[in-house]
Amino acid sequence: MRRGVPHTSLVESTTHGWWYTAPLPGGRSVVMMTTDADFVAEQGCPSAGGAP
């Protein structure tokens, strides 16, 4: 086990949605924010993957 690299997933709720992080092979990790489409539209954020 490398020092400082967790081997578990983490899900944390926030005011505007959920953060998710998990380790990947090769010492990499994935981080994702999930939120409501209405909040994204109100903030003027670009959409990902062609979603409206």
C-alpha positions as CSV (number, residue, x, y, z in Angstrom):
1,M,0.0,0.0,0.0
2,R,1.3,3.4,-1.0
3,R,1.3,6.0,1.8
4,G,-1.5,8.5,1.4
5,V,-3.4,6.6,-1.2
6,P,-6.7,5.3,0.1
7,H,-8.0,1.9,-1.0
8,T,-11.7,2.7,-0.4
9,S,-14.4,4.8,-2.2
10,L,-15.7,7.9,-0.6
11,V,-19.1,9.5,-1.1
12,E,-19.8,12.9,0.6
13,S,-23.0,15.0,0.5
14,T,-22.8,18.7,0.0
15,T,-25.2,21.5,-0.3
16,H,-25.3,21.2,-4.1
17,G,-25.0,17.4,-4.6
18,W,-22.6,14.5,-4.0
19,W,-18.9,14.0,-4.4
20,Y,-17.6,10.6,-5.2
21,T,-14.0,9.4,-5.3
22,A,-12.4,6.0,-5.7
23,P,-9.0,4.5,-6.4
24,L,-8.1,3.1,-9.8
25,P,-5.4,0.7,-10.8
26,G,-1.9,2.2,-11.3
27,G,-2.2,4.7,-8.4
28,R,-4.8,6.8,-10.2
29,S,-8.2,7.9,-8.9
30,V,-11.6,9.1,-10.2
31,V,-13.4,12.1,-8.8
32,M,-17.0,13.0,-9.7
33,M,-19.6,15.5,-8.6
34,T,-23.3,14.6,-9.0
35,T,-25.9,17.4,-8.8
36,D,-29.3,18.5,-10.0
37,A,-29.7,19.6,-13.6
38,D,-31.6,22.7,-12.5
39,F,-28.6,23.8,-10.4
40,V,-26.3,23.3,-13.3
41,A,-28.5,25.3,-15.6
42,E,-28.8,28.1,-13.0
43,Q,-25.1,28.4,-12.7
44,G,-24.5,28.4,-16.4
45,C,-22.2,25.4,-16.3
46,P,-21.5,23.5,-19.5
47,S,-23.0,20.1,-19.7
48,A,-21.0,16.9,-20.2
49,G,-21.6,14.1,-22.7
50,G,-24.2,16.1,-24.7
51,A,-26.7,16.1,-21.9
52,P,-29.0,19.2,-21.9
